[in-house]
Amino acid sequence: MLLWPKGFTLLGYQKVFEDSRIWTGYGNTLIYTIGGTALGTFFTMMAGYALSRRDLPFRNLLMAYFVFTMYFGGGLVPTYLIVKQTGLLGSMWALFLPGVVAVGNVIIVRNFFENNIPRELLEAAEIDGASKWTVFVKMVIPLSRSIMAVMVVYSMVAYWNDWFTALIYLRADQAPLPLVLRNILIKSSTSASQSSMVAGGFAELNKLTEMIKFASIIVAAAPMLIVYPFVQKYFEKGFMAGAVKG
């Protein structure tokens, strides 16, 4: 080909969807994405709101503790040992609990609350007898739909694309879609000694592997590409609102 591709084939998609694990992977990923997004957004909103309150005891110390974890961590082996000792190994909770709150997201949410929700409004509600939980659920959450949309998008993309965590902690039948696609691609990338079994030899095998690779990218990315246009306006508004003001 020069400028225009020659030939059209869906062989890559055919090879991907021939594997029955693809549907199990889709189902697992939907469960992990929906569950992780709900938990992550809820706890991120609560943490951001709490840290935005100036009457929170040791507020600056707690914020410093959160930020510290962004730069220093135990690494893979200590994290694996903790997950194993807490009985989460082989459970989908291993995907959620260790990293349910992302510190970067908490900082964005905290900045949004500090700059966009008047303190006087919250104080007036508390003077009228509303508890802090009532204020958070009935006043803060309805006023924070834009930043919640940002957190939902961030969490959805993170959980949808996460395959390494599942590789470490989950069984083969619990594998999410990205891990299933990775295994399909590895399986298709046979050694050169096996290429003689394929018509056309190594060149034909390599072409098939490339088709499977690019088909896997589309299969994995398509759901996120479909969802994003519906939350784009909230994403842009919330991201700018949560940014640090000069």
C-alpha positions in Angstrom: 0.0 0.0 0.0 1.1 3.6 -0.5 -1.5 6.0 0.9 -4.7 3.8 0.8 -4.9 0.5 2.5 -5.4 -2.6 0.3 -7.9 -5.3 1.3 -10.3 -5.4 4.2 -10.6 -8.2 6.7 -12.2 -8.8 10.1 -10.0 -11.8 10.8 -8.4 -10.1 13.8 -11.8 -9.6 15.5 -12.8 -13.1 14.5 -9.8 -14.6 16.3 -10.4 -12.4 19.4 -14.0 -13.3 19.7 -13.4 -17.0 19.0 -12.0 -17.3 22.5 -14.9 -17.9 24.9 -13.0 -16.2 27.7 -13.6 -12.8 26.1 -17.2 -12.8 27.4 -16.2 -13.9 30.9 -13.6 -11.1 30.8 -16.3 -8.5 29.8 -18.5 -9.6 32.6 -15.7 -9.5 35.2 -14.6 -6.1 34.0 -18.1 -4.7 34.2 -18.4 -5.9 37.8 -15.0 -4.6 38.8 -15.5 -1.3 37.0 -19.0 -0.6 38.4 -18.1 -1.7 41.9 -14.7 0.0 42.0 -16.0 3.2 40.6 -18.9 3.4 43.1 -16.6 2.7 46.1 -13.8 4.9 44.8 -16.0 7.9 44.0 -17.9 7.7 47.4 -14.8 7.5 49.5 -12.9 10.1 47.5 -15.8 12.5 47.9 -16.0 11.9 51.6 -12.2 12.3 52.1 -12.1 15.4 49.9 -15.0 17.0 51.8 -13.5 16.2 55.2 -10.1 17.7 54.3 -11.8 20.8 52.9 -13.4 21.6 56.3 -11.3 24.1 58.2 -12.7 22.8 61.5 -11.3 19.3 61.0 -8.8 18.6 63.7 -5.2 18.0 62.5 -6.3 18.9 59.0 -2.9 19.9 57.6 -1.3 16.9 59.3 -3.8 14.5 57.7 -3.3 16.2 54.3 0.5 15.8 54.6 0.0 12.1 55.4 -2.1 11.6 52.3 0.4 13.4 50.1 3.3 11.4 51.6 1.7 8.2 50.2 1.9 9.6 46.7 5.7 9.6 46.8 6.6 6.7 49.2 5.2 3.2 49.2 6.1 -0.3 50.3 6.2 -1.7 46.8 4.7 -4.9 45.3 6.0 -7.5 47.8 4.7 -5.9 51.0 1.4 -5.0 49.4 1.0 -8.6 48.2 1.8 -9.9 51.7 -0.8 -7.6 53.2 -3.4 -8.7 50.7 -2.6 -12.3 51.5 -2.6 -12.0 55.2 -6.0 -10.1 55.2 -7.6 -12.9 53.2 -8.2 -10.9 50.1 -6.1 -13.1 47.8 -8.4 -14.6 45.1 -11.2 -12.1 46.0 -12.3 -9.2 43.8 -12.0 -7.0 47.0 -8.2 -7.2 46.3 -8.9 -4.8 43.4 -10.8 -2.3 45.4 -9.7 -2.0 49.0 -5.9 -1.5 48.7 -6.3 1.5 46.4 -9.9 2.6 46.7 -8.8 6.2 47.3 -6.4 7.9 44.9 -4.7 10.9 46.6 -4.5 12.9 43.4 -8.3 12.7 43.1 -8.8 13.6 46.7 -6.7 16.8 46.1 -8.9 17.7 43.1 -12.1 17.2 45.1 -10.8 19.1 48.1 -9.9 22.1 45.9 -13.4 22.0 44.3 -15.1 22.1 47.7 -12.9 24.9 49.0 -13.4 27.1 46.0 -17.0 26.3 44.9 -19.2 25.5 47.9 -19.7 28.5 50.3 -18.9 27.7 53.9 -21.7 30.0 55.0 -24.3 27.7 53.3 -23.0 24.7 55.2 -22.8 26.5 58.5 -26.4 27.8 58.0 -27.6 24.2 57.5 -25.8 23.1 60.7 -27.3 25.9 62.7 -30.7 24.8 61.5 -30.0 21.4 63.1 -28.7 19.4 60.1 -26.0 16.8 61.0 -22.7 16.7 59.2 -23.9 13.6 57.3 -27.1 15.3 56.3 -25.2 18.3 55.1 -22.9 16.1 53.0 -25.6 13.9 51.5 -28.3 16.5 50.9 -26.3 19.6 50.2 -22.7 18.9 49.2 -23.4 15.9 46.9 -26.1 17.7 44.8 -23.8 20.7 44.4 -20.9 18.5 43.3 -22.2 16.7 40.3 -19.6 18.0 38.0 -16.6 17.0 40.1 -18.3 13.6 40.8 -18.5 13.1 37.0 -14.7 13.7 36.8 -14.1 11.1 39.6 -16.4 8.6 37.9 -14.5 9.0 34.6 -11.1 8.7 36.3 -12.2 5.6 38.2 -13.9 3.9 35.3 -10.9 4.3 33.1 -8.5 3.1 35.8 -10.5 0.0 36.7 -11.4 -0.8 33.1 -7.7 -0.8 32.0 -6.3 -2.4 35.1 -4.9 -5.9 34.3 -1.7 -6.1 36.4 -3.6 -6.1 39.8 -5.8 -8.9 38.6 -2.7 -10.8 37.3 -1.2 -10.7 40.8 -4.2 -11.3 43.1 -6.9 -13.1 41.1 -7.5 -16.6 39.7 -7.7 -17.2 35.9 -11.5 -17.4 35.9 -11.7 -14.0 37.5 -9.5 -12.3 34.9 -10.8 -8.9 33.6 -11.0 -8.1 29.9 -7.6 -6.5 29.5 -5.9 -9.5 31.1 -7.9 -11.9 28.8 -6.9 -9.9 25.7 -3.3 -10.0 26.9 -3.4 -13.7 27.2 -5.0 -14.1 23.7 -2.3 -11.9 22.2 0.5 -13.9 23.9 -1.1 -17.1 22.7 -1.2 -15.8 19.1 2.5 -14.8 19.3 3.8 -18.4 18.8 7.5 -19.1 18.4 9.3 -19.1 15.0 9.6 -22.9 15.2 5.8 -23.1 15.0 5.4 -20.7 12.1 6.0 -23.4 9.6 2.7 -24.9 10.5 0.9 -21.7 9.3 0.3 -21.2 5.6 2.7 -18.5 4.5 5.2 -19.1 7.3 6.4 -16.5 9.7 5.3 -13.5 7.7 1.7 -14.6 7.6 1.8 -15.5 11.3 3.2 -12.1 12.1 0.5 -10.3 10.2 -2.2 -12.3 12.0 -0.6 -11.4 15.3 -0.6 -7.7 14.4 -4.3 -7.9 13.4 -5.2 -9.5 16.8 -3.2 -6.8 18.6 -5.0 -3.9 17.0 -8.4 -5.7 17.2 -7.7 -6.1 21.0 -7.1 -2.4 21.4 -10.4 -1.6 19.8 -12.3 -4.2 21.8 -10.8 -2.9 25.0 -11.3 0.8 24.3 -14.7 0.8 22.6 -16.8 0.9 25.8 -14.9 3.9 27.2 -15.1 5.7 23.9 -18.9 5.2 23.9 -19.4 6.4 27.5 -17.1 9.4 27.4 -19.2 11.8 25.1 -22.1 11.6 27.6 -19.9 12.9 30.5 -17.6 15.1 28.6 -19.3 18.4 29.6 -19.2 17.5 33.3 -15.6 16.3 32.9 -14.4 19.6 31.5 -16.4 21.7 34.0 -15.4 19.7 37.0 -11.8 19.4 36.1 -11.4 23.2 35.7 -13.4 23.8 38.9 -11.2 21.4 40.8 -8.0 22.9 39.6 -5.7 25.0 41.8 -6.6 28.7 41.6 -3.8 31.2 41.4 
